[in-house]
Each structure stands twice: as C-alpha cells, then as structure tokens.
Amino acid sequence: MREKIKRIAIVLNVVVLIAIGLIYQSHFLRSIDNLLLDYNMVKAKHGQPNENIVVVAIDDESLQDLGRFPWDRAVYPQFLDMINQPGNEPKAIAFDVLFNEESNPDSDAAFADGLSQYDNVILPVIGNTEGDVFNTITVNPKEWPTVYSVSKPIPSIAEHVQLANINRVISNDAVIRQTWLKIKTQDGEVIPSLAYKAAQMYGADLSKYDALTDPNTEPGKKSAKNTVTIDYQNVTSDFMTVGFSRVLNGEIDPSVFKNAIVFVGFTAVGLSDDSGQDSGTTPIEKNMKLVYVHANIVDQLLKGTTVNHTPVWVEMLAGLILFALFILIPWRMKNIYSILIFLVVIAGILYGQYMYYQESTTIIKTADIILAITLAYLTNVSLKSYLESTQKSFVTRQFGRYISPDLVKQIVAQDIDIKLGGDSKNITILFLDIRGFTPLSEKLTPPELVDTLNTMFNMITETTLRNRGTIDKFIGDAAMILFNAPLDVENHPVMAVKTAYEIQQSMNKIRDEILERYGVEVNVGIGIHTGNVVVGNIGSYLRVDYTAIGDNVNIAARIESQTKKGQIHVSEHVYEKTKEYFLFNEGEDRMFKGKSHPIRVYEVLGRLEDAPAIQEAAAAKED
C-alpha cells in the first residue's frame, strides 16, 4: 500500500506542477496580484506631491460662471494671459481637453492667436488603436501598442503647441495601473504622454525612463519595457486645485503658477471630455478624475521613482522551492504541525511582499506561489491522511481484537509498515490451555458453556493487552499469545511471565465460582518459550492472519502440554531472562516429541518479592 501511495503521490505532484505552470502562463491569478499591489500602494502613499504641480479644474463652479461646456474657445486666450503673467509663467500648461474638431471660426482663430503668444502649452492627441474604446488601451505586456492613426487638434491650433498623447492604459480588471510614456505610430512618429511632455518641459531628468520605455527597442530585452507602473502617491485632495473660472477672473495669485506644471482638466460631476470619460479606477482611489492620474504620473517623473518588478526567474525559483518543501512537510510532520507551518508560511509570504514593497517599491507576484504551496500541501496532506486512514483500518482489522488500542495507535502514529509476508524476529510465545473443560462441557448447556468460556477468555484478553501482548488466536479452550510482535516490547520474556502469573491469580476467583456453581474444577496450564520465529501476515489469498510459525512456537506448545493444573512452565531461555523478577523451582530436563535433546523446564512459583511468603507456605505444607 505504501509503495502504491508513493507512486500516486509522484504522479499527482507532477500533474499539480504542470497545472500550476499552465495557470502561471495564463495569468489566471493576475487579479489577485493586482489587488495586493493596490493594497500596498494605498498603504505606501505619502500624500505629498511636488509643490509645483497645480490642477486647474473645470469644475461645477466654473460651469455655473461660464455656462455649459464646451465653452466658446475665445475664452482660452484670456485664460492663458491670466496664467502666464510676466515673471510668474508656468513651465508647462497641459490641457487634458480635446480640441480636435472645428468650432466657431472666429473663436478658433482667436484661440490660435492666443496660443501663438506662448511656448509652454501642451494639447492632447489620441493614438487610435484597433479595438479602442474611449482612447483606452488594455495592457499587453508583450507588445507595444500599434497606433494606426493620430487624432490631433485642428491644424490652426496644433501648429502653435506641443502635442502629447492621453491614451489610457488599463489592466484587465479596468484599473489604471500602467502608462505608456511614449507611443509610436505606423509612420514612425514617437509621441510622448501628457505627463512625460510636461515633465520634460519642466526640465526633469528623464533619462531613466527613456531607457525603460524606448519604443524603438524590442520588448523583452532587458533595456526596454512597454509600460511603466504608475507610482500612485497622492489622492485627489493632495494636489493643489483651483477653479478655471477663478483663474479667469483673476482671483488666484499669479505666483501660484510660477515655474509650475499646470494641468487643465475636468472635475465637474457628470462632465466628460470628448472621449466620453473623465475618470477611472486607480489602485488608491476608486473614482479618480483623469487629470489627477496625469498629475500622479508627472509627480513620479519629477521624483524619479519607479515601481520595480521582481525578476520572473526569482519568482519561479521561489515557487519551485516552496512547492518541493510543501511536498515533504506533510509527510515528515504531524498534520497539526504541518498546517501551522503552512499557515505561517502563507502569512509570511503576504507580509513579506507587503514589507518589501514598502521598503523598496518592488512588486513580488505571490498569487501563483501561494497557489503552488496550497496545492502541494493539500495534495500531499490528503494522500498522507488517506494512507494513515488505510493503515489504521488495516491495523485495526488485523490486530484490533488482539492487541491493545494503545498499540494500534502506536503502530499508526509511528507509521510502522505492517507488511504482507513474514520476518524473522525474536519473540516470546505463551500457550495456555483450560484444564477441566471437557467435564465442564458435559454439565453445561451450550449457552452456559459459551458464557463461562467467554468469562475466562475476557479475563485472559484484558490481562494480555494490559501487558502489551498480542493474542494470536483462540483455539477452542486454548490460546496462543505473542510478546514483541508486531511491536517491539522491552523485556518481553518478563512481560510474558507477568501475564501468565496474573492470569493464574485471576483464575482463582473464576475457578471457585465455577466449582461452587457446577461442581467442576477448572484450571489453566501455561507454557512459555523465547526464540526466533517467523512472524507476519501468513495464509492464502482467501484468508490472511497475523501469526508466528517455527520450531520455537512448537516448543512453547510442547512445554504447555506437560503442565498440570495451575502451573506455569518456562524454558531455560525464559528463565535466564526473568529470574531476577520471579521465583522458580530448580527446573528439570524433559524430552519433548520431535526433539533429540532434552529441554530444561522451570516452574514459576511467584514473584520474587513474594519469595518469603511462598517459602513459608511450602514449609508449612511439608510439615
């Protein structure tokens, strides 16, 4: 059974490992890793954006002051004049508002003329990709986005400004976690993102990000990544925000915008840009207006931070090591300890990845690792439990009636393999026979006879089990008892003689009761011998029993056959092992059937501590 379970375990663990590999390749558990990343970001955010980032909000108040959006474009030159006052000019004014369709010609001309006065304005473009919805691109970590065309501001406006893309990048769970700092059109034109362009105009050192996000480098090479994970550090309320109409009306101190990066975008409830959306879900805020997403990205670029990813090979190696570990642990430990270790390791992985992110802003993808550990543990602890259950059932079936429950538990607990077949082992064999049984059976009815016999055998069984013996079999009015099989029993000859002595003592009461009730005297004769025998599950394919066979078994039976009522006879081997515990007679040599040499046999007179009383009784008997 054990070898069969081992083979099953190997096959199942290989199957589980293959399944984990397929799950890893399919990114099936990516959403769990994303949730862990989101939690880590929420805990890591500090809420202290660069003080030179200012958001000008197209908010509800501005709508009340200026009317329904879209506004007449003639309003924007005045806005630019108010925000670009001499000595307080911002480094960049980045609009998260599209101007891709013509409006009133005079207003468009006025806006174009206003833009021509300044060189710090950025207007957005949209890179159109296949399957685009709301100029949103779903992350594919293996490919750069293919931009088929670019939707730009009308030419009269576009020629006076810097252009940058506002394509959103979302994860499969519709959360904005990454951004393309640059996209590349089919014509080879590289267009930076709004945040990248703003940081560039601010004068930030972006060489680190250029090396990471060069669209001219093939993805997969060490020097290139197609996305950058956004290091969200600020929620909406952390950024300095002023209303568009308040800027237009001169209510904001111009020094607020000095050397600043100014983002202009929507914050009004229910208001959206031409793309149809003005907000999205982010790791740290469920409904963040997209202008604040740009603000978080530019804050990251100015600070030079990156969200790093643990190399794939490290994650895979860690997963394989832990997978192998949790194949071994269930087999090497008790279930209570293994499950504690399992829970501690899972908790340690979760806490470890959390602390590692807090310290180094590095993501460790742990969902697949935890899955590998869980499947390895559950598979092997289940197989082990099945093996233990099968083993316990087998041991109970084979020995439950003949050895003590404690021994059954010990066999199972110590995982002792009870094999089919036999082994040579040194044991002590005890044979007993009820004397006077034949005349008793003649006087008793069958039910009375069985009841009386069961009374004696119950006493014999209880005494044997108490002394760690194994009842091999009952044969009519006789019994065969083994010591040191199947489990090792220390001083097994002593335990055998002790069992025999206690049986004889207990028989005194039973003998008196039978004599008084039926007028028949019954006694027990016991023979004991120690030696090497073959023990094991022996029999045919139709019936298998645990027993002992060999010449030494026959000697024990022959010794018992020559006992008289109430006697306990032992061989010289037993005598030598037990003479320090029991009192014996001087012994005598006896010939037994089938033996060419005599065997010295000793009678047990009692326990050694009872020697004075025994000697006194013997002297009185002689007198």
C-alpha positions as CSV (number, residue, x, y, z in Angstrom):
1,M,0.0,0.0,0.0
2,R,2.8,2.4,0.9
3,E,4.6,2.0,-2.4
4,K,1.4,2.4,-4.3
5,I,0.7,5.7,-2.4
6,K,4.2,6.8,-3.2
7,R,3.6,6.3,-6.9
8,I,0.3,8.0,-6.8
9,A,1.9,10.9,-4.9
10,I,4.6,11.3,-7.5
11,V,2.1,11.3,-10.4
12,L,-0.2,13.7,-8.7
13,N,2.6,16.1,-7.8
14,V,3.8,16.2,-11.4
15,V,0.2,16.8,-12.6
16,V,-0.2,19.6,-10.0
17,L,3.1,21.2,-11.1
18,I,2.0,21.1,-14.7
19,A,-1.3,22.7,-13.8
20,I,0.4,25.4,-11.9
21,G,2.7,26.1,-14.9
22,L,-0.4,26.4,-17.1
23,I,-2.1,28.7,-14.7
24,Y,1.0,30.8,-14.4
25,Q,1.3,31.1,-18.2
26,S,-2.4,32.1,-18.5
27,H,-2.1,34.9,-15.8
28,F,-5.2,33.5,-14.3
29,L,-4.4,34.8,-10.9
30,R,-3.2,38.3,-12.1
31,S,-6.2,39.9,-10.5
32,I,-5.1,38.7,-7.0
33,D,-1.6,40.1,-7.6
34,N,-3.2,43.3,-8.7
35,L,-5.3,43.5,-5.5
36,L,-2.2,43.0,-3.4
37,L,-0.4,45.7,-5.4
38,D,-3.4,48.1,-4.9
39,Y,-3.3,47.4,-1.1
40,N,0.4,48.0,-1.0
41,M,0.1,51.3,-2.8
42,V,-2.7,52.5,-0.5
43,K,-0.5,51.8,2.5
44,A,2.6,53.3,0.9
45,K,1.2,56.6,-0.4
46,H,2.5,59.7,1.4
47,G,0.2,62.4,0.0
48,Q,2.9,65.0,-0.5
49,P,3.0,65.8,-4.3
50,N,5.6,68.2,-5.8
51,E,4.5,71.7,-4.8
52,N,4.9,72.9,-8.4
53,I,2.1,70.7,-9.7
54,V,-1.2,72.7,-10.0
55,V,-4.5,71.4,-11.3
56,V,-6.9,73.9,-12.9
57,A,-10.3,72.3,-12.6
58,I,-13.2,72.7,-15.0
59,D,-15.5,72.3,-12.0
60,D,-19.1,72.9,-11.2
61,E,-18.4,76.4,-10.1
62,S,-16.8,77.2,-13.5
63,L,-19.7,75.7,-15.3
64,Q,-22.1,78.0,-13.3
65,D,-19.9,81.0,-14.2
66,L,-19.2,80.3,-17.8
67,G,-22.1,78.2,-18.9
68,R,-22.5,74.7,-20.4
69,F,-19.4,73.0,-21.7
70,P,-17.9,73.2,-24.4
71,W,-17.2,76.8,-23.9
72,D,-16.5,79.3,-26.7
73,R,-12.8,78.9,-27.5
74,A,-12.4,82.6,-27.3
75,V,-12.3,82.2,-23.5
76,Y,-9.0,80.3,-23.6
77,P,-6.7,83.2,-24.8
78,Q,-7.9,85.2,-21.8
79,F,-7.2,82.2,-19.5
80,L,-3.7,81.9,-21.0
81,D,-3.0,85.5,-20.4
82,M,-4.1,85.3,-16.7
83,I,-1.9,82.2,-16.1
84,N,1.1,83.5,-18.0
85,Q,1.6,86.8,-16.3
86,P,5.1,88.2,-16.6
87,G,7.5,86.8,-14.0
88,N,5.1,84.1,-13.0
89,E,4.9,82.0,-16.1
90,P,4.5,78.2,-15.6
91,K,6.9,75.8,-17.1
92,A,4.1,73.9,-18.8
93,I,0.3,74.2,-19.3
94,A,-1.0,70.7,-20.1
95,F,-4.6,70.6,-21.3
96,D,-6.5,67.3,-20.7
97,V,-9.2,68.7,-23.0
98,L,-9.5,67.8,-26.7
99,F,-9.7,70.5,-29.4
100,N,-9.8,68.1,-32.3
101,E,-12.9,69.4,-34.0
102,E,-13.5,72.8,-35.5
103,S,-15.9,75.2,-33.8
104,N,-16.7,78.9,-34.5
105,P,-14.1,80.1,-37.0
106,D,-13.5,83.4,-35.2
107,S,-13.2,81.7,-31.9
108,D,-10.8,79.1,-33.3
109,A,-8.7,81.9,-34.8
110,A,-8.7,83.8,-31.5
111,F,-7.6,80.7,-29.7
112,A,-4.8,80.0,-32.2
113,D,-3.6,83.6,-32.0
114,G,-3.5,83.3,-28.2
115,L,-1.6,80.1,-28.3
116,S,1.0,81.7,-30.7
117,Q,1.9,84.1,-27.9
118,Y,3.2,81.3,-25.6
119,D,5.5,78.3,-26.0
120,N,4.5,76.4,-22.8
121,V,1.2,74.9,-23.9
122,I,0.6,71.2,-24.4
123,L,-2.5,69.9,-26.1
124,P,-3.6,66.3,-26.2
125,V,-3.8,63.9,-29.1
126,I,-5.3,60.4,-29.3
127,G,-3.5,57.4,-30.8
128,N,-6.1,55.3,-32.4
129,T,-5.5,51.6,-32.0
130,E,-7.5,48.6,-33.1
131,G,-10.4,48.0,-30.7
132,D,-10.0,51.4,-29.0
133,V,-12.9,52.3,-26.7
134,F,-12.6,55.8,-25.2
135,N,-9.0,56.0,-26.3
136,T,-8.2,53.3,-23.8
137,I,-5.6,50.6,-24.4
138,T,-5.7,47.3,-22.4
139,V,-2.3,46.3,-21.2
140,N,-0.5,43.6,-23.2
141,P,3.0,43.3,-21.7
142,K,4.4,41.6,-24.8
143,E,3.7,44.2,-27.4
144,W,3.9,47.9,-28.0
145,P,0.6,49.4,-28.9
146,T,0.0,49.6,-32.7
147,V,-1.1,53.2,-33.5
148,Y,-2.9,53.3,-36.9
149,S,-3.7,57.0,-36.8
150,V,-3.5,60.0,-34.6
151,S,-6.4,62.3,-33.8
152,K,-4.8,65.8,-33.4
153,P,-6.1,69.3,-32.6
154,I,-7.2,71.2,-35.7
155,P,-4.2,72.4,-37.7
156,S,-4.6,76.1,-36.9
157,I,-4.3,75.3,-33.2
158,A,-1.9,72.4,-33.4
159,E,0.9,74.4,-35.1
160,H,1.3,76.6,-32.0
161,V,1.5,74.0,-29.3
162,Q,3.4,70.9,-28.1
163,L,1.5,67.7,-28.6
164,A,1.2,64.7,-26.3
165,N,-1.0,61.6,-26.1
166,I,-3.6,60.9,-23.4
167,N,-4.2,57.3,-24.2
168,R,-5.3,55.4,-21.1
169,V,-3.7,52.1,-20.3
170,I,-5.9,49.8,-18.2
171,S,-5.4,46.4,-16.7
172,N,-7.8,43.5,-17.4
173,D,-9.8,44.5,-14.3
174,A,-10.3,48.0,-15.7
175,V,-7.9,49.7,-13.2
176,I,-5.3,52.2,-14.4
177,R,-2.0,50.9,-13.1
178,Q,0.4,51.5,-16.0
179,T,1.1,54.1,-18.6
180,W,2.9,54.3,-21.9
181,L,5.2,57.3,-21.6
182,K,5.6,57.1,-25.4
183,I,3.7,55.7,-28.3
184,K,4.8,55.1,-31.8
185,T,2.7,55.5,-35.0
186,Q,3.0,53.3,-38.1
187,D,4.8,56.2,-39.7
188,G,7.5,56.1,-37.0
189,E,6.4,59.2,-35.2
190,V,7.0,58.9,-31.4
191,I,4.5,60.8,-29.3
192,P,5.2,61.3,-25.6
193,S,2.5,61.1,-23.0
194,L,1.0,64.3,-21.5
195,A,2.8,63.8,-18.2
196,Y,6.1,62.9,-19.9
197,K,6.0,66.0,-22.0
198,A,5.1,68.2,-19.1
199,A,8.0,66.8,-17.0
200,Q,10.3,67.3,-20.0
201,M,9.3,71.0,-20.3
202,Y,9.8,71.3,-16.6
203,G,13.4,70.2,-17.0
204,A,13.2,66.9,-15.2
205,D,15.9,64.3,-15.9
206,L,14.0,61.6,-17.7
207,S,16.9,59.5,-18.9
208,K,16.0,56.7,-16.6
209,Y,12.5,56.5,-18.2
210,D,13.9,56.9,-21.7
211,A,16.0,53.7,-21.2
212,L,12.9,51.9,-19.9
213,T,10.4,52.9,-22.4
214,D,12.1,53.3,-25.8
215,P,9.5,52.1,-28.3
216,N,12.3,51.6,-30.8
217,T,13.7,48.7,-28.7
218,E,12.1,45.3,-28.9
219,P,10.0,44.4,-25.8
220,G,11.5,41.6,-23.9
221,K,15.1,43.0,-24.0
222,K,16.4,43.9,-20.6
223,S,16.6,47.6,-21.5
224,A,13.0,48.1,-22.6
225,K,9.6,47.8,-21.1
226,N,6.4,48.8,-22.9
227,T,4.8,50.2,-19.8
228,V,5.7,51.9,-16.6
229,T,3.8,51.1,-13.5
230,I,2.4,54.3,-12.0
231,D,3.7,55.0,-8.5
232,Y,0.5,56.5,-7.1
233,Q,1.4,58.6,-4.1
234,N,-1.4,61.1,-4.0
235,V,-5.2,61.1,-3.9
236,T,-7.2,63.9,-5.5
237,S,-7.3,66.1,-2.4
238,D,-3.5,66.1,-2.1
239,F,-3.0,68.2,-5.2
240,M,-3.3,72.0,-5.2
241,T,-6.5,72.6,-7.2
242,V,-8.0,75.9,-8.4
243,G,-11.2,76.5,-10.4
244,F,-10.9,77.5,-14.1
245,S,-13.3,80.5,-13.7
246,R,-11.4,81.7,-10.6
247,V,-8.2,81.8,-12.6
248,L,-10.0,83.6,-15.5
249,N,-11.5,86.2,-13.1
250,G,-8.1,86.9,-11.6
251,E,-9.0,85.5,-8.2
252,I,-5.9,83.4,-7.9
253,D,-2.5,84.8,-7.1
254,P,-0.3,84.5,-10.3
255,S,2.7,83.4,-8.2
256,V,0.9,80.1,-7.7
257,F,1.7,79.2,-11.3
258,K,5.4,80.4,-11.3
259,N,7.6,77.6,-12.7
260,A,4.7,75.2,-12.2
261,I,3.3,72.4,-14.2
262,V,-0.3,73.2,-14.7
263,F,-2.9,70.6,-15.7
264,V,-6.2,71.7,-17.0
265,G,-8.9,69.0,-16.8
266,F,-12.4,68.0,-15.8
267,T,-13.6,67.6,-12.2
268,A,-17.2,68.6,-12.5
269,V,-19.7,65.8,-11.7
270,G,-21.1,64.2,-14.8
271,L,-18.9,66.2,-17.2
272,S,-16.6,64.4,-19.6
273,D,-14.2,65.2,-22.4
274,D,-14.8,64.3,-26.0
275,S,-13.6,60.8,-25.3
276,G,-16.7,60.1,-23.2
277,Q,-14.9,59.6,-19.9
278,D,-13.3,61.9,-17.4
279,S,-12.5,59.4,-14.6
280,G,-11.2,55.9,-13.9
281,T,-10.4,53.5,-11.2
282,T,-6.9,53.6,-9.7
283,P,-5.3,51.5,-7.0
284,I,-5.6,54.2,-4.4
285,E,-8.9,55.9,-5.4
286,K,-11.9,54.2,-6.9
287,N,-13.1,57.2,-9.0
288,M,-10.2,59.5,-9.8
289,K,-10.6,62.2,-12.3
290,L,-8.1,61.5,-15.1
291,V,-6.4,64.9,-14.8
292,Y,-5.2,63.7,-11.4
293,V,-3.8,60.5,-12.9
294,H,-1.6,62.7,-15.2
295,A,-0.7,64.7,-12.1
296,N,0.4,61.5,-10.2
297,I,2.5,60.4,-13.2
298,V,4.3,63.7,-13.5
299,D,4.9,63.7,-9.8
300,Q,6.5,60.3,-10.2
301,L,8.7,61.6,-13.1
302,L,9.8,64.6,-11.2
303,K,10.8,62.5,-8.2
304,G,12.5,59.8,-10.4
305,T,10.7,56.9,-8.6
306,T,9.9,53.6,-10.3
307,V,7.7,50.6,-9.3
308,N,10.0,47.7,-9.8
309,H,9.1,44.1,-10.5
310,T,10.9,41.1,-9.1
311,P,12.6,39.1,-12.0
312,V,10.4,36.2,-13.2
313,W,13.1,33.7,-12.7
314,V,13.3,34.6,-9.0
315,E,9.6,34.2,-8.5
316,M,9.6,30.9,-10.4
317,L,12.6,29.6,-8.3
318,A,11.0,30.6,-5.1
319,G,7.8,28.9,-6.2
320,L,9.5,25.7,-7.1
321,I,11.5,25.6,-3.8
322,L,8.4,26.1,-1.7
323,F,6.4,23.7,-3.8
324,A,9.0,21.0,-3.1
325,L,9.1,22.0,0.6
326,F,5.4,21.5,1.0
327,I,5.6,18.1,-0.7
328,L,7.9,17.0,2.0
329,I,6.5,18.7,5.1
330,P,3.1,16.9,5.2
331,W,4.9,13.5,5.1
332,R,7.6,14.4,7.7
333,M,5.4,16.1,10.3
334,K,2.1,15.5,12.1
335,N,-0.8,17.2,10.4
336,I,-1.3,19.7,13.3
337,Y,2.3,20.9,12.9
338,S,2.3,20.9,9.1
339,I,-0.9,23.0,8.9
340,L,0.6,25.5,11.3
341,I,3.7,25.8,9.2
342,F,1.6,26.1,6.1
343,L,-0.4,29.0,7.6
344,V,2.7,30.7,8.9
345,V,4.4,30.5,5.5
346,I,1.4,31.9,3.7
347,A,1.1,34.7,6.2
348,G,4.9,35.3,5.9
349,I,4.7,35.5,2.2
350,L,1.9,38.0,2.3
351,Y,3.5,40.1,5.0
352,G,6.9,39.8,3.3
353,Q,5.7,41.0,-0.1
354,Y,3.9,43.9,1.7
355,M,7.0,45.0,3.7
356,Y,9.3,44.6,0.6
357,Y,7.0,46.9,-1.4
358,Q,7.0,49.5,1.5
359,E,10.8,49.4,1.7
360,S,11.8,49.2,-2.0
361,T,8.6,49.8,-4.1
362,T,9.2,46.4,-5.6
363,I,6.3,44.1,-6.6
364,I,6.6,40.4,-5.8
365,K,3.8,38.4,-7.6
366,T,2.9,35.9,-4.9
367,A,-0.5,34.6,-6.0
368,D,1.0,31.8,-8.1
369,I,3.5,31.0,-5.4
370,I,0.7,30.7,-2.8
371,L,-1.3,28.6,-5.2
372,A,1.7,26.3,-5.7
373,I,2.2,25.9,-1.9
374,T,-1.5,25.4,-1.3
375,L,-2.0,22.7,-4.0
376,A,1.2,20.9,-2.9
377,Y,0.2,20.9,0.7
378,L,-3.4,19.9,0.1
379,T,-2.4,17.1,-2.3
380,N,0.2,15.6,-0.1
381,V,-1.6,16.0,3.3
382,S,-4.7,14.4,1.7
383,L,-2.6,11.5,0.4
384,K,-1.0,11.1,3.8
385,S,-4.3,11.2,5.6
386,Y,-5.6,8.6,3.2
387,L,-2.6,6.4,3.8
388,E,-2.9,6.8,7.6
389,S,-6.6,6.0,7.4
390,T,-5.9,2.9,5.2
391,Q,-3.1,1.9,7.5
392,K,-5.2,2.4,10.6
393,S,-8.1,0.4,9.1
394,F,-5.7,-2.4,8.1
395,V,-4.0,-2.5,11.6
396,T,-7.4,-2.4,13.4
397,R,-8.7,-5.1,11.1
398,Q,-5.7,-7.3,11.6
399,F,-4.9,-6.6,15.3
400,G,-7.7,-4.6,16.8
401,R,-9.2,-7.6,18.5
402,Y,-5.9,-9.0,19.7
403,I,-3.7,-6.1,20.9
404,S,-4.4,-3.0,23.0
405,P,-5.9,0.1,21.5
406,D,-2.7,1.9,22.6
407,L,-0.6,-0.4,20.5
408,V,-2.9,0.2,17.5
409,K,-2.4,3.9,17.9
410,Q,1.3,3.5,18.2
411,I,1.5,1.4,15.0
412,V,-0.4,4.2,13.1
413,A,1.4,7.1,14.8
414,Q,4.9,5.7,14.2
415,D,3.9,4.8,10.6
416,I,5.1,1.2,11.2
417,D,4.7,-0.7,8.0
418,I,2.8,-3.9,8.6
419,K,3.9,-5.9,5.5
420,L,2.3,-8.9,3.9
421,G,4.6,-11.9,4.4
422,G,6.9,-12.8,7.3
423,D,10.0,-11.6,9.0
424,S,12.3,-13.4,11.4
425,K,12.1,-12.0,14.9
426,N,13.0,-12.9,18.5
427,I,9.7,-13.1,20.4
428,T,8.2,-14.8,23.4
429,I,5.4,-17.3,22.9
430,L,2.8,-18.1,25.5
431,F,0.5,-21.1,25.2
432,L,-2.3,-21.7,27.6
433,D,-4.9,-24.4,27.9
434,I,-8.0,-24.6,30.1
435,R,-7.9,-27.9,32.1
436,G,-11.2,-29.4,33.2
437,F,-13.0,-28.0,30.2
438,T,-14.3,-31.4,28.9
439,P,-16.2,-32.4,32.1
440,L,-17.4,-28.9,32.4
441,S,-18.9,-29.0,28.8
442,E,-20.7,-32.2,29.7
443,K,-22.6,-30.5,32.6
444,L,-23.4,-27.1,31.0
445,T,-25.9,-26.2,28.3
446,P,-24.3,-24.7,25.2
447,P,-25.2,-21.1,26.2
448,E,-23.9,-21.6,29.7
449,L,-20.7,-23.2,28.3
450,V,-20.1,-20.3,25.9
451,D,-20.8,-17.7,28.6
452,T,-18.3,-19.4,31.0
453,L,-15.7,-19.7,28.3
454,N,-16.1,-16.1,27.4
455,T,-15.7,-15.0,31.0
456,M,-12.3,-16.8,31.2
457,F,-11.2,-15.5,27.8
458,N,-12.2,-11.9,28.6
459,M,-10.0,-12.1,31.6
460,I,-7.2,-13.6,29.6
461,T,-7.6,-10.9,26.9
462,E,-7.6,-8.0,29.3
463,T,-4.6,-9.2,31.2
464,T,-2.7,-9.8,27.9
465,L,-3.5,-6.4,26.5
466,R,-2.6,-4.7,29.7
467,N,0.9,-6.2,29.5
468,R,1.4,-5.3,25.8
469,G,0.9,-8.8,24.5
470,T,-0.8,-9.8,21.2
471,I,-3.4,-12.5,21.2
472,D,-2.6,-14.5,18.2
473,K,-5.6,-16.9,18.3
474,F,-8.0,-18.7,20.5
475,I,-8.2,-22.4,19.6
476,G,-11.2,-24.0,21.3
477,D,-10.3,-23.9,25.0
478,A,-6.6,-22.8,24.3
479,A,-4.9,-19.6,23.4
480,M,-1.7,-18.5,21.7
481,I,-0.2,-15.2,22.8
482,L,2.8,-13.3,21.4
483,F,5.1,-10.8,23.0
484,N,7.4,-8.4,21.0
485,A,5.3,-8.7,17.8
486,P,4.1,-6.8,15.9
487,L,5.6,-4.0,18.0
488,D,8.8,-4.2,20.0
489,V,8.2,-4.8,23.7
490,E,11.0,-4.2,26.1
491,N,11.8,-7.2,28.3
492,H,9.2,-9.3,26.5
493,P,10.0,-12.5,28.4
494,V,9.4,-10.7,31.7
495,M,6.1,-9.3,30.3
496,A,5.1,-12.8,29.2
497,V,5.7,-14.4,32.6
498,K,4.0,-11.5,34.3
499,T,0.9,-12.0,32.1
500,A,0.9,-15.8,32.9
501,Y,1.2,-15.1,36.7
502,E,-1.6,-12.6,36.6
503,I,-3.8,-14.9,34.6
504,Q,-3.3,-17.7,37.2
505,Q,-4.1,-15.3,40.0
506,S,-7.3,-14.1,38.3
507,M,-8.3,-17.8,37.6
508,N,-8.5,-18.4,41.4
509,K,-11.7,-16.4,41.7
510,I,-13.2,-17.8,38.4
511,R,-12.3,-21.4,39.5
512,D,-14.0,-21.0,42.8
513,E,-17.2,-19.6,41.2
514,I,-17.4,-22.5,38.6
515,L,-16.7,-25.1,41.3
516,E,-19.4,-23.7,43.5
517,R,-22.0,-23.4,40.7
518,Y,-21.3,-26.5,38.7
519,G,-19.2,-28.7,40.9
520,V,-16.4,-28.9,38.3
521,E,-12.8,-27.7,38.9
522,V,-11.1,-25.8,36.0
523,N,-7.5,-24.6,35.9
524,V,-5.1,-23.2,33.3
525,G,-1.8,-24.7,32.3
526,I,0.7,-22.2,30.7
527,G,3.9,-22.8,28.8
528,I,6.3,-20.1,27.7
529,H,9.3,-20.1,25.4
530,T,11.5,-17.4,23.8
531,G,13.3,-17.7,20.5
532,N,13.4,-16.7,16.8
533,V,10.3,-17.3,14.8
534,V,8.8,-16.1,11.5
535,V,6.1,-13.6,12.2
536,G,3.8,-11.8,9.7
537,N,0.7,-12.0,7.7
538,I,0.6,-15.6,6.7
539,G,-2.0,-17.6,4.9
540,S,-3.6,-17.9,1.5
541,Y,-5.1,-15.3,-0.8
542,L,-8.5,-16.2,0.6
543,R,-7.5,-15.7,4.3
544,V,-4.6,-14.0,5.8
545,D,-3.8,-13.8,9.6
546,Y,-1.0,-12.4,11.6
547,T,0.7,-15.2,13.4
548,A,4.0,-16.8,14.3
549,I,5.5,-20.1,12.9
550,G,8.6,-22.0,13.5
551,D,10.2,-24.6,15.8
552,N,10.2,-22.3,18.8
553,V,6.4,-22.0,18.6
554,N,6.2,-25.8,18.7
555,I,8.5,-25.8,21.8
556,A,6.2,-23.4,23.6
557,A,3.2,-25.6,22.8
558,R,5.1,-28.8,23.9
559,I,6.0,-27.1,27.2
560,E,2.4,-26.2,27.9
561,S,1.2,-29.7,27.1
562,Q,3.2,-31.1,30.0
563,T,1.9,-28.6,32.6
564,K,-0.5,-29.7,35.3
565,K,-3.4,-27.6,36.5
566,G,-2.5,-24.2,37.7
567,Q,1.2,-24.5,36.6
568,I,3.3,-22.1,34.6
569,H,6.3,-23.7,32.9
570,V,9.0,-21.8,31.1
571,S,12.1,-22.8,29.0
572,E,15.6,-22.1,30.1
573,H,15.8,-19.2,27.8
574,V,12.9,-17.5,29.5
575,Y,14.2,-18.5,33.0
576,E,17.6,-16.7,32.3
577,K,15.7,-13.5,31.2
578,T,13.3,-13.4,34.1
579,K,15.0,-15.0,37.2
580,E,15.7,-11.6,38.6
581,Y,11.9,-10.9,38.7
582,F,10.3,-14.2,39.5
583,L,10.8,-17.2,41.8
584,F,11.3,-20.6,40.1
585,N,11.9,-24.1,41.1
586,E,15.2,-25.8,40.4
587,G,14.0,-27.0,37.0
588,E,14.3,-30.3,35.3
589,D,15.3,-31.7,31.9
590,R,12.4,-33.0,29.8
591,M,12.2,-34.7,26.4
592,F,9.6,-33.5,24.0
593,K,8.2,-35.0,20.9
594,G,10.3,-34.3,17.9
595,K,13.3,-33.3,19.9
596,S,16.5,-35.3,20.1
597,H,17.8,-33.4,23.2
598,P,16.1,-32.6,26.4
599,I,14.9,-29.1,27.2
600,R,15.2,-27.8,30.7
601,V,11.9,-26.5,32.1
602,Y,11.3,-24.3,35.2
603,E,8.1,-23.8,37.0
604,V,7.1,-20.2,38.1
605,L,6.4,-20.2,41.8
606,G,5.6,-16.5,42.1
607,R,7.1,-13.0,42.1
608,L,10.5,-12.6,43.6
609,E,9.2,-10.1,46.2
610,D,6.7,-12.7,47.3
611,A,9.5,-15.3,48.0
612,P,9.4,-15.3,51.8
613,A,5.6,-15.9,51.8
614,I,6.0,-18.7,49.2
615,Q,8.8,-20.4,51.1
616,E,6.8,-20.2,54.3
617,A,3.8,-21.7,52.7
618,A,5.9,-24.5,51.2
619,A,7.5,-25.3,54.6
620,A,4.0,-25.4,56.3
621,K,2.8,-27.8,53.6
622,E,5.8,-30.2,54.3
623,D,5.0,-30.2,58.0
